[in-house]
Amino acid sequence: MENKKICGVILAAGLGKRMNSSLPKVLHKILSKPMVCYALDCLSKISDIEKTVVVISHHTEKVKDIIKSNSVEFAYQEKPLGTADALKSALSVIKDSYDLILVVTGDTPLIKSKTLESVIDFHLQNKNSLTVVTFDASIPGAYGRIVRVNDEISQIVELSDASEDIKKITEVNSGFYVISSSVLPLIEKIKANDKNGEFYLTDIVELSIKEGFKTAAFKAADEKEFFGINSRQELLAAQKVLQREIAEHWLNNGVTILDTESVFISPEVTIGKDTFIYPNVVLEGNTHIGANCTIYPGSRLLNVALEDDVVIKDSTVIDASKILTGSVIGPFAHIRPGSTIGPKGKIGNFVEVKNSTIGYNSKASHLTYIGDSELGKDINIGAGTITCNYDGKNKHKTVIKDGVFVGSGTQLVAPVTINKNAVIAAGSTITKDVPEDALAVARTKQQHIDNWTLIKQRTKKD
């Protein structure tokens, strides 16, 4: 690619009425990621693009809350007056001069950066002034038709203006353009459509040809990349395509996925070799899975780091936490944000851990809550143990040092520290620090009332 200054423009002002939603169309998520972010990510991979302008309207102002980047500016389209008017809005905020403007739409999440790089190369190598990206549509539908004369593009005809013969054309407009700076003044010459008063960017083709600018169509090979989203059904269809691509990528990189149709893997997720993923697993956000891990059915991991040789058993939820080498989590465990488990830690059935560190070879095997706590190594937490971290106003910390054994049914009332190798008797309520190597017993003494059952039975008869 020649060294040219390029500005990307993403058209994202449409509300998307067919989505039947108060959320702007381009903010609907595909694999947990807003649709418009796919276009942004695609443009960010093209090194010659120095700035990106996202065109929004008052309907889509929420887009600004999602996109946080110094290389992105926003332009407002005050009224929905068509794609040419949207591009005019973008040009009004572009202060620097650019050699090329690359126009893309915010509702085509399947587009690949390599395709756009090929379009730019085609534009430059052929010394075009205007390049329209087209594709052969299996179902042309409402797309604008590409009319060619002597194999060269002559105009784009919208469906509403098309004759029956033109409607039979299968080469259609993708809505993507590369426009040299010399052609941009022609946008001011585009006239409003007689039927709806909108200004169509498609009209720039005829104007460009009439003014003697070299105008060409780049026919893309893969129709799927230009699949536009206008309904929830199309949103789901695009997600299935992306999910299949992601699953195929990991299969090709040494990961076993038992059922590629039922797993949910976000684009940012990474997975190490020889990891084994069962059906109905959800991996979201910036989740990174190490090598030789096993994730059983029904588990959901969001922004999680798993080191190597970790086992996540059935129906486990982990959020914004780290699971270190050789640890086993679940089944039916809940690891909440800010937690670190292991190495070789064990969190078992119906255990909840929140904002806590649990060290090497320490385990809480069942029916336990550990919150705002710091646990060392070689610790055993008995069933039914609760760290009482909240006093109704503030959260407090529990510290359990190496080698501690906590008996079942224990309450640890924070702030409290259990020192090394201490033993907590089952059923204790611990409110004070426990010394090193001590046995702590904090429960009422067991009493027996002789013949209590017989006395109770006689009382009932009387």
C-alpha positions as semicolon CSV with decimal commas, in nm:
position;residue;x (nm);y (nm);z (nm)
1;M;0,000;0,000;0,000
2;E;0,134;0,346;-0,093
3;N;0,197;0,585;0,191
4;K;-0,120;0,795;0,185
5;K;-0,302;0,985;0,457
6;I;-0,639;0,817;0,503
7;C;-0,937;0,911;0,716
8;G;-1,198;0,645;0,791
9;V;-1,565;0,740;0,818
10;I;-1,816;0,507;0,983
11;L;-2,183;0,579;0,910
12;A;-2,364;0,501;1,236
13;A;-2,650;0,750;1,257
14;G;-2,936;0,511;1,179
15;L;-3,176;0,424;1,462
16;G;-3,268;0,085;1,317
17;K;-3,647;0,081;1,350
18;R;-3,674;-0,287;1,256
19;M;-3,476;-0,376;1,568
20;N;-3,781;-0,256;1,767
21;S;-3,553;-0,125;2,041
22;S;-3,467;0,195;2,227
23;L;-3,101;0,100;2,183
24;P;-2,934;0,236;1,866
25;K;-2,887;-0,037;1,608
26;V;-2,507;-0,018;1,602
27;L;-2,491;-0,073;1,980
28;H;-2,666;-0,408;1,967
29;K;-2,411;-0,667;2,066
30;I;-2,269;-0,955;1,868
31;L;-2,074;-1,196;2,088
32;S;-2,091;-0,941;2,374
33;K;-1,939;-0,666;2,158
34;P;-2,130;-0,365;2,017
35;M;-2,178;-0,395;1,642
36;V;-2,005;-0,064;1,562
37;C;-1,690;-0,181;1,742
38;Y;-1,632;-0,442;1,471
39;A;-1,602;-0,163;1,213
40;L;-1,375;0,036;1,445
41;D;-1,151;-0,264;1,508
42;C;-1,133;-0,334;1,137
43;L;-1,022;0,022;1,056
44;S;-0,774;0,026;1,345
45;K;-0,583;-0,259;1,178
46;I;-0,519;-0,052;0,865
47;S;-0,195;0,130;0,942
48;D;-0,245;0,421;0,699
49;I;-0,573;0,527;0,861
50;E;-0,473;0,816;1,088
51;K;-0,818;0,914;1,210
52;T;-1,168;0,773;1,218
53;V;-1,487;0,980;1,227
54;V;-1,806;0,815;1,347
55;V;-2,124;0,981;1,223
56;I;-2,401;0,970;1,482
57;S;-2,738;1,137;1,538
58;H;-2,925;1,241;1,851
59;H;-3,078;0,891;1,838
60;T;-2,736;0,727;1,855
61;E;-2,549;0,957;2,096
62;K;-2,498;0,661;2,329
63;V;-2,231;0,547;2,083
64;K;-2,000;0,812;2,233
65;D;-2,023;0,643;2,572
66;I;-1,899;0,314;2,424
67;I;-1,610;0,437;2,211
68;K;-1,310;0,570;2,400
69;S;-1,023;0,640;2,161
70;N;-0,803;0,941;2,089
71;S;-0,805;0,857;1,718
72;V;-1,186;0,871;1,692
73;E;-1,394;1,185;1,643
74;F;-1,771;1,217;1,625
75;A;-1,984;1,405;1,377
76;Y;-2,355;1,477;1,419
77;Q;-2,606;1,430;1,143
78;E;-2,880;1,662;1,265
79;K;-3,155;1,514;1,046
80;P;-3,176;1,172;0,874
81;L;-3,119;1,307;0,525
82;G;-2,930;1,018;0,370
83;T;-2,577;0,887;0,330
84;A;-2,439;1,184;0,137
85;D;-2,560;1,419;0,408
86;A;-2,400;1,191;0,669
87;L;-2,066;1,212;0,489
88;K;-2,099;1,592;0,470
89;S;-2,140;1,591;0,848
90;A;-1,820;1,390;0,881
91;L;-1,624;1,620;0,651
92;S;-1,728;1,920;0,860
93;V;-1,526;1,792;1,158
94;I;-1,220;1,677;0,962
95;K;-0,971;1,959;1,012
96;D;-0,662;1,806;0,852
97;S;-0,627;1,728;0,484
98;Y;-0,635;1,362;0,382
99;D;-0,553;1,197;0,052
100;L;-0,837;0,946;0,080
101;I;-1,163;0,902;0,268
102;L;-1,266;0,541;0,333
103;V;-1,641;0,521;0,395
104;V;-1,783;0,215;0,571
105;T;-2,109;0,137;0,748
106;G;-2,144;0,064;1,118
107;D;-2,386;-0,225;1,073
108;T;-2,163;-0,467;0,877
109;P;-1,971;-0,655;1,149
110;L;-1,834;-0,929;0,922
111;I;-1,605;-0,704;0,718
112;K;-1,235;-0,792;0,726
113;S;-0,945;-0,544;0,730
114;K;-0,766;-0,744;0,458
115;T;-1,057;-0,680;0,223
116;L;-1,048;-0,307;0,287
117;E;-0,671;-0,301;0,240
118;S;-0,724;-0,471;-0,097
119;V;-0,980;-0,204;-0,189
120;I;-0,738;0,076;-0,101
121;D;-0,458;-0,094;-0,298
122;F;-0,691;-0,131;-0,597
123;H;-0,783;0,238;-0,574
124;L;-0,420;0,351;-0,561
125;Q;-0,274;0,109;-0,815
126;N;-0,539;0,200;-1,072
127;K;-0,509;0,571;-0,991
128;N;-0,881;0,590;-0,927
129;S;-1,049;0,901;-0,793
130;L;-1,354;0,708;-0,672
131;T;-1,384;0,338;-0,596
132;V;-1,715;0,174;-0,511
133;V;-1,705;-0,162;-0,335
134;T;-1,952;-0,409;-0,485
135;F;-2,037;-0,777;-0,456
136;D;-2,255;-1,035;-0,626
137;A;-2,559;-1,090;-0,403
138;S;-2,733;-1,426;-0,392
139;I;-3,048;-1,231;-0,301
140;P;-3,005;-0,869;-0,424
141;G;-3,311;-0,753;-0,229
142;A;-3,307;-0,382;-0,146
143;Y;-2,943;-0,321;-0,240
144;G;-2,865;-0,059;-0,504
145;R;-2,783;-0,222;-0,839
146;I;-2,452;-0,165;-1,018
147;V;-2,508;-0,067;-1,381
148;R;-2,207;-0,122;-1,605
149;V;-2,137;0,000;-1,958
150;N;-1,855;-0,178;-2,143
151;D;-1,776;-0,351;-1,815
152;E;-1,717;-0,018;-1,638
153;I;-1,946;0,116;-1,366
154;S;-2,177;0,388;-1,496
155;Q;-2,424;0,436;-1,210
156;I;-2,585;0,290;-0,899
157;V;-2,962;0,257;-0,916
158;E;-3,159;0,230;-0,593
159;L;-3,428;-0,038;-0,585
160;S;-3,709;0,219;-0,570
161;D;-3,587;0,370;-0,896
162;A;-3,496;0,046;-1,074
163;S;-3,668;-0,093;-1,381
164;E;-3,751;-0,462;-1,397
165;D;-3,439;-0,528;-1,605
166;I;-3,214;-0,345;-1,359
167;K;-3,370;-0,534;-1,067
168;K;-3,237;-0,855;-1,225
169;I;-2,877;-0,734;-1,181
170;T;-2,703;-0,926;-0,901
171;E;-2,399;-0,700;-0,860
172;V;-2,490;-0,458;-0,583
173;N;-2,351;-0,165;-0,387
174;S;-2,199;-0,251;-0,050
175;G;-2,215;0,106;0,083
176;F;-1,834;0,115;0,111
177;Y;-1,633;0,373;-0,086
178;V;-1,280;0,504;-0,128
179;I;-1,294;0,870;-0,225
180;S;-0,994;1,080;-0,322
181;S;-0,986;1,434;-0,185
182;S;-1,030;1,577;-0,537
183;V;-1,377;1,420;-0,562
184;L;-1,511;1,540;-0,227
185;P;-1,643;1,877;-0,358
186;L;-1,891;1,682;-0,572
187;I;-2,085;1,590;-0,258
188;E;-2,221;1,945;-0,255
189;K;-2,367;1,884;-0,602
190;I;-2,573;1,581;-0,498
191;K;-2,943;1,668;-0,521
192;A;-3,219;1,551;-0,291
193;N;-3,416;1,248;-0,404
194;D;-3,757;1,349;-0,539
195;K;-3,941;1,079;-0,342
196;N;-3,806;1,125;0,011
197;G;-3,584;1,432;0,011
198;E;-3,272;1,235;0,109
199;F;-2,925;1,283;-0,038
200;Y;-2,780;0,954;-0,163
201;L;-2,404;0,903;-0,173
202;T;-2,465;0,662;-0,460
203;D;-2,529;0,965;-0,685
204;I;-2,163;1,060;-0,657
205;V;-2,081;0,789;-0,912
206;E;-2,259;0,959;-1,202
207;L;-2,126;1,300;-1,097
208;S;-1,771;1,168;-1,077
209;I;-1,789;1,012;-1,422
210;K;-1,947;1,326;-1,568
211;E;-1,668;1,541;-1,423
212;G;-1,404;1,315;-1,579
213;F;-1,276;1,152;-1,261
214;K;-1,159;0,794;-1,291
215;T;-1,433;0,588;-1,129
216;A;-1,425;0,212;-1,078
217;A;-1,594;-0,071;-0,893
218;F;-1,402;-0,319;-0,680
219;K;-1,598;-0,644;-0,674
220;A;-1,533;-0,821;-0,343
221;A;-1,509;-1,198;-0,344
222;D;-1,703;-1,276;-0,026
223;E;-2,064;-1,160;-0,011
224;K;-2,084;-1,252;0,358
225;E;-1,848;-0,971;0,463
226;F;-2,104;-0,710;0,360
227;F;-2,397;-0,866;0,539
228;G;-2,589;-0,570;0,684
229;I;-2,783;-0,591;1,010
230;N;-3,135;-0,449;1,013
231;S;-3,324;-0,694;1,234
232;R;-3,266;-0,919;1,532
233;Q;-3,285;-1,219;1,302
234;E;-2,998;-1,078;1,095
235;L;-2,809;-0,998;1,416
236;L;-2,835;-1,363;1,518
237;A;-2,732;-1,481;1,171
238;A;-2,419;-1,262;1,179
239;Q;-2,333;-1,385;1,527
240;K;-2,352;-1,746;1,410
241;V;-2,112;-1,670;1,125
242;L;-1,864;-1,500;1,357
243;Q;-1,892;-1,773;1,619
244;R;-1,823;-2,039;1,358
245;E;-1,516;-1,848;1,238
246;I;-1,385;-1,812;1,594
247;A;-1,445;-2,179;1,674
248;E;-1,271;-2,287;1,352
249;H;-0,974;-2,067;1,439
250;W;-0,928;-2,235;1,777
251;L;-0,983;-2,583;1,636
252;N;-0,701;-2,509;1,392
253;N;-0,483;-2,397;1,683
254;G;-0,500;-2,712;1,893
255;V;-0,816;-2,656;2,100
256;T;-1,088;-2,921;2,126
257;I;-1,443;-2,781;2,114
258;L;-1,696;-3,061;2,144
259;D;-1,988;-2,864;2,000
260;T;-1,906;-2,552;1,800
261;E;-2,275;-2,465;1,767
262;S;-2,343;-2,436;2,140
263;V;-2,032;-2,258;2,270
264;F;-2,013;-1,878;2,296
265;I;-1,662;-1,735;2,252
266;S;-1,602;-1,359;2,229
267;P;-1,350;-1,231;1,971
268;E;-1,102;-1,112;2,237
269;V;-1,078;-1,453;2,406
270;T;-0,754;-1,651;2,374
271;I;-0,721;-2,026;2,436
272;G;-0,410;-2,239;2,485
273;K;-0,331;-2,567;2,311
274;D;-0,488;-2,893;2,425
275;T;-0,762;-2,719;2,616
276;F;-1,088;-2,912;2,610
277;I;-1,418;-2,722;2,596
278;Y;-1,750;-2,897;2,654
279;P;-2,087;-2,782;2,511
280;N;-2,275;-2,478;2,642
281;V;-1,965;-2,296;2,766
282;V;-1,962;-1,914;2,756
283;L;-1,627;-1,732;2,732
284;E;-1,670;-1,354;2,727
285;G;-1,466;-1,035;2,728
286;N;-1,091;-1,038;2,783
287;T;-1,079;-1,399;2,894
288;H;-0,752;-1,584;2,849
289;I;-0,738;-1,962;2,885
290;G;-0,406;-2,140;2,931
291;A;-0,292;-2,473;2,787
292;N;-0,434;-2,812;2,884
293;C;-0,737;-2,672;3,064
294;T;-1,078;-2,840;3,080
295;I;-1,402;-2,642;3,095
296;Y;-1,714;-2,848;3,159
297;P;-2,073;-2,772;3,043
298;G;-2,272;-2,473;3,158
299;S;-1,978;-2,263;3,277
300;R;-1,948;-1,888;3,213
301;L;-1,618;-1,698;3,229
302;L;-1,607;-1,319;3,190
303;N;-1,276;-1,128;3,187
304;V;-1,099;-1,425;3,346
305;A;-0,739;-1,546;3,330
306;L;-0,688;-1,922;3,360
307;E;-0,332;-2,047;3,380
308;D;-0,233;-2,392;3,252
309;D;-0,388;-2,721;3,371
310;V;-0,696;-2,564;3,527
311;V;-1,024;-2,757;3,552
312;I;-1,354;-2,569;3,557
313;K;-1,633;-2,809;3,649
314;D;-1,999;-2,790;3,550
315;S;-2,215;-2,480;3,598
316;T;-1,944;-2,253;3,736
317;V;-1,947;-1,873;3,702
318;I;-1,619;-1,678;3,718
319;D;-1,600;-1,301;3,677
320;A;-1,289;-1,079;3,656
321;S;-1,063;-1,318;3,847
322;K;-0,744;-1,524;3,810
323;I;-0,728;-1,901;3,844
324;L;-0,369;-2,017;3,878
325;T;-0,199;-2,335;3,755
326;G;-0,347;-2,669;3,849
327;S;-0,654;-2,536;4,029
328;V;-0,996;-2,703;4,023
329;I;-1,311;-2,491;4,041
330;G;-1,667;-2,619;4,078
331;P;-1,912;-2,763;4,012
332;F;-2,167;-2,493;4,094
333;A;-1,906;-2,246;4,219
334;H;-1,921;-1,867;4,189
335;I;-1,595;-1,671;4,174
336;R;-1,671;-1,300;4,187
337;P;-1,451;-1,008;4,076
338;G;-1,111;-0,946;4,229
339;S;-1,033;-1,304;4,328
340;T;-0,718;-1,511;4,275
341;I;-0,722;-1,887;4,334
342;G;-0,417;-2,115;4,355
343;P;-0,186;-2,251;4,233
344;K;-0,343;-2,593;4,294
345;G;-0,637;-2,438;4,473
346;K;-0,972;-2,610;4,504
347;I;-1,309;-2,438;4,516
348;G;-1,589;-2,692;4,521
349;N;-1,966;-2,735;4,525
350;F;-2,172;-2,426;4,608
351;V;-1,875;-2,215;4,719
352;E;-1,878;-1,839;4,658
353;V;-1,555;-1,639;4,660
354;K;-1,551;-1,261;4,632
355;N;-1,253;-1,024;4,618
356;S;-1,028;-1,277;4,788
357;T;-0,689;-1,443;4,745
358;I;-0,669;-1,816;4,813
359;G;-0,315;-1,951;4,807
360;Y;-0,127;-2,263;4,704
361;N;-0,297;-2,597;4,777
362;S;-0,575;-2,436;4,980
363;K;-0,929;-2,563;4,945
364;A;-1,290;-2,486;5,023
365;S;-1,471;-2,793;4,899
366;H;-1,837;-2,714;4,964
367;L;-2,106;-2,480;5,091
368;T;-1,887;-2,184;5,185
369;Y;-1,869;-1,806;5,145
370;I;-1,528;-1,637;5,138
371;G;-1,541;-1,259;5,091
372;D;-1,277;-0,985;5,123
373;S;-1,029;-1,240;5,252
374;E;-0,663;-1,332;5,222
375;L;-0,583;-1,700;5,257
376;G;-0,232;-1,846;5,255
377;K;-0,122;-2,194;5,149
378;D;-0,223;-2,544;5,264
379;I;-0,549;-2,427;5,423
380;N;-0,864;-2,636;5,460
381;I;-1,197;-2,457;5,487
382;G;-1,470;-2,686;5,618
383;A;-1,822;-2,706;5,478
384;G;-2,058;-2,429;5,583
385;T;-1,786;-2,178;5,671
386;I;-1,876;-1,811;5,631
387;T;-1,654;-1,505;5,646
388;C;-1,881;-1,241;5,798
389;N;-1,730;-0,944;5,617
390;Y;-2,013;-0,689;5,631
391;D;-2,129;-0,512;5,947
392;G;-2,420;-0,338;5,780
393;K;-2,212;-0,036;5,688
394;N;-1,856;-0,138;5,596
395;K;-1,672;-0,440;5,455
396;H;-1,391;-0,591;5,666
397;K;-1,104;-0,826;5,590
398;T;-1,041;-1,182;5,707
399;V;-0,681;-1,310;5,705
400;I;-0,613;-1,684;5,729
401;K;-0,246;-1,778;5,734
402;D;-0,066;-2,091;5,613
403;G;-0,164;-2,434;5,739
404;V;-0,490;-2,337;5,910
405;F;-0,771;-2,593;5,946
406;V;-1,120;-2,444;5,974
407;G;-1,387;-2,686;6,091
408;S;-1,733;-2,709;5,940
409;G;-2,007;-2,463;6,027
410;T;-1,769;-2,184;6,132
411;Q;-1,836;-1,811;6,121
412;L;-1,534;-1,581;6,100
413;V;-1,646;-1,232;6,201
414;A;-1,419;-0,978;6,030
415;P;-1,190;-0,804;6,088
416;V;-1,012;-1,112;6,217
417;T;-0,681;-1,296;6,165
418;I;-0,627;-1,671;6,203
419;N;-0,253;-1,724;6,246
420;K;-0,038;-2,009;6,110
421;N;-0,132;-2,371;6,177
422;A;-0,426;-2,279;6,400
423;V;-0,730;-2,507;6,418
424;I;-1,085;-2,377;6,441
425;A;-1,327;-2,621;6,600
426;A;-1,643;-2,698;6,404
427;G;-1,940;-2,478;6,483
428;S;-1,731;-2,191;6,621
429;T;-1,805;-1,822;6,586
430;I;-1,466;-1,650;6,584
431;T;-1,462;-1,281;6,675
432;K;-1,102;-1,244;6,795
433;D;-0,764;-1,317;6,637
434;V;-0,645;-1,676;6,686
435;P;-0,277;-1,730;6,782
436;E;-0,037;-1,948;6,585
437;D;-0,074;-2,325;6,650
438;A;-0,377;-2,267;6,876
439;L;-0,709;-2,454;6,887
440;A;-0,998;-2,209;6,892
441;V;-1,331;-2,329;7,029
442;A;-1,609;-2,070;7,035
443;R;-1,938;-2,249;7,093
444;T;-2,164;-2,330;7,386
445;K;-2,091;-2,642;7,585
446;Q;-2,297;-2,946;7,483
447;Q;-2,562;-3,039;7,740
448;H;-2,788;-3,346;7,772
449;I;-3,134;-3,336;7,930
450;D;-3,213;-3,690;8,038
451;N;-3,548;-3,841;7,938
452;W;-3,643;-3,523;7,747
453;T;-3,830;-3,715;7,476
454;L;-4,037;-3,912;7,728
455;I;-4,124;-3,598;7,922
456;K;-4,230;-3,424;7,599
457;Q;-4,453;-3,716;7,499
458;R;-4,627;-3,720;7,840
459;T;-4,687;-3,345;7,814
460;K;-4,861;-3,392;7,478
461;K;-5,094;-3,661;7,623
462;D;-5,190;-3,440;7,918
